[in-house]
Amino acid sequence: MQLRQPNAVGLVTVPGDPVAGGVGTDALLRAALRMRTTRIVMGELRGPEAYSFLRAVNTGHPGSITTLHADSPAAAAEQFASMVLQSGTTLGRADILAYVRSTVDVYVQLSATGGRRYVSAIELGQAADRFAH
């Protein structure tokens, strides 16, 4: 992903065991927090790194963005919660789902027809209520 923005730093995972020089998504999120970033633009969430991303955007990084695969905006929150559970957290599913819903402002659903992608739905999350005043 190339951002046309001044002061943008691209961090890339390196496959493999951390002992052998591998760098995972969690390590990159921790590095981004140490850099005092104002935004985190992350590629696709696929697993336990979802919890690190959720905590990062809930600690002063508004306007951050990521992607994940789900069938609808409503299913995206459920999918996010499922990935957070993969982290081994002791939080229950209901608590995680509430955390996701209180953190995510906007869900954008993409669909594809004839090889072309388009925005098929945009839904405000419960977190967007704080901007309604």
C-alpha positions in Angstrom: 0.0 0.0 0.0 1.4 3.4 -1.0 0.2 6.5 0.8 0.7 9.9 -0.7 1.0 11.5 2.6 3.9 13.3 4.2 5.5 11.6 7.2 4.0 8.2 6.4 6.0 5.2 7.5 5.4 1.8 5.9 5.9 -1.3 8.1 5.9 -4.8 6.5 5.7 -8.2 8.2 8.5 -10.7 7.6 7.3 -14.3 7.6 8.9 -16.7 10.1 9.7 -17.2 13.7 10.7 -14.0 15.6 13.8 -15.8 16.8 14.8 -16.4 13.2 14.1 -12.8 12.2 10.4 -12.9 11.5 8.3 -9.9 12.3 4.6 -10.3 12.9 1.7 -7.9 12.8 1.6 -7.6 16.6 5.2 -6.4 16.7 4.5 -3.9 14.0 1.5 -2.5 15.8 3.6 -2.1 19.0 6.3 -0.3 16.9 3.6 2.0 15.4 2.4 2.9 18.9 6.0 3.7 20.0 6.3 6.0 17.0 3.4 8.1 18.4 1.4 7.8 15.2 -1.8 9.7 14.7 -3.3 7.1 12.2 -2.8 3.4 11.6 -3.6 2.1 8.2 -3.4 -1.6 8.3 -3.9 -4.2 5.6 -6.3 -7.1 6.1 -7.0 -8.4 9.6 -6.9 -12.2 9.6 -6.5 -13.5 13.1 -5.3 -12.7 16.6 -3.7 -9.4 15.6 -7.2 -8.0 15.5 -7.0 -7.6 19.3 -3.8 -5.6 19.1 -5.3 -3.4 16.4 -8.5 -2.9 18.4 -6.5 -1.8 21.5 -4.3 0.5 19.4 -7.1 2.4 17.8 -8.8 2.7 21.1 -5.8 4.4 22.6 -5.6 7.7 20.7 -5.4 6.7 17.1 -8.7 7.9 15.7 -9.3 7.6 11.9 -7.4 4.4 11.7 -8.5 1.9 9.0 -8.2 -1.8 8.2 -10.0 -4.5 6.2 -11.5 -7.9 6.9 -13.7 -10.3 5.1 -17.4 -10.6 6.1 -20.7 -11.0 4.3 -22.2 -7.7 5.6 -21.4 -4.7 7.8 -23.2 -6.5 10.7 -21.2 -9.7 10.1 -18.0 -7.6 10.1 -18.4 -6.9 13.9 -19.0 -10.6 14.5 -16.0 -11.5 12.4 -13.8 -8.9 14.2 -14.8 -10.4 17.5 -14.0 -14.0 16.3 -10.5 -12.9 15.4 -10.0 -11.2 18.7 -11.0 -14.5 20.4 -8.1 -16.1 18.6 -5.7 -13.9 20.6 -6.3 -16.0 23.7 -7.9 -13.1 25.6 -9.9 -14.1 28.7 -12.7 -11.7 27.7 -15.9 -13.3 26.7 -17.5 -13.1 23.2 -20.2 -10.7 24.4 -17.6 -8.3 26.0 -15.4 -8.4 22.9 -18.4 -7.7 20.6 -19.3 -4.8 22.8 -15.7 -3.5 22.6 -15.7 -3.8 18.8 -19.0 -2.0 18.5 -17.9 0.8 20.9 -14.7 1.3 18.9 -15.5 1.0 15.2 -17.1 4.1 13.7 -17.9 3.0 10.1 -18.3 -0.2 8.2 -17.9 -0.1 4.4 -19.0 -3.2 2.5 -17.4 -3.9 -0.9 -19.0 -6.2 -3.5 -17.8 -7.2 -6.9 -19.6 -7.7 -10.2 -17.9 -8.6 -13.5 -14.5 -8.3 -11.8 -15.1 -4.7 -10.7 -15.4 -3.8 -7.0 -17.8 -1.2 -5.7 -19.2 0.1 -2.4 -22.4 -1.8 -1.7 -23.2 -0.6 1.8 -22.0 1.9 4.4 -23.2 1.7 7.9 -22.3 3.7 10.9 -21.3 1.7 14.0 -22.4 2.4 17.5 -19.2 4.2 18.1 -20.2 6.9 15.6 -22.9 8.0 18.0 -20.3 10.1 19.8 -20.1 12.4 16.8 -23.9 12.9 16.4 -24.0 15.9 18.7 
